[in-house]
């Protein structure tokens, strides 16, 4: 319960980070994005192949439907 005579509480803002900290954070974000995209690319390719297999069969680019994700490799 807050009473009428409670004194206000002030919190200091965090200190400004320098340019070196910004560059480090920026590079770490870039590296993590590159790693995640590289890891997800094969999974995304398999998904697209399975989604488009009907069109690929109709155009003659695929002779029979994929039986599972192992057939996509």
Order of alpha helices (4+ residues) and beta strands (2+ residues): alpha-alpha
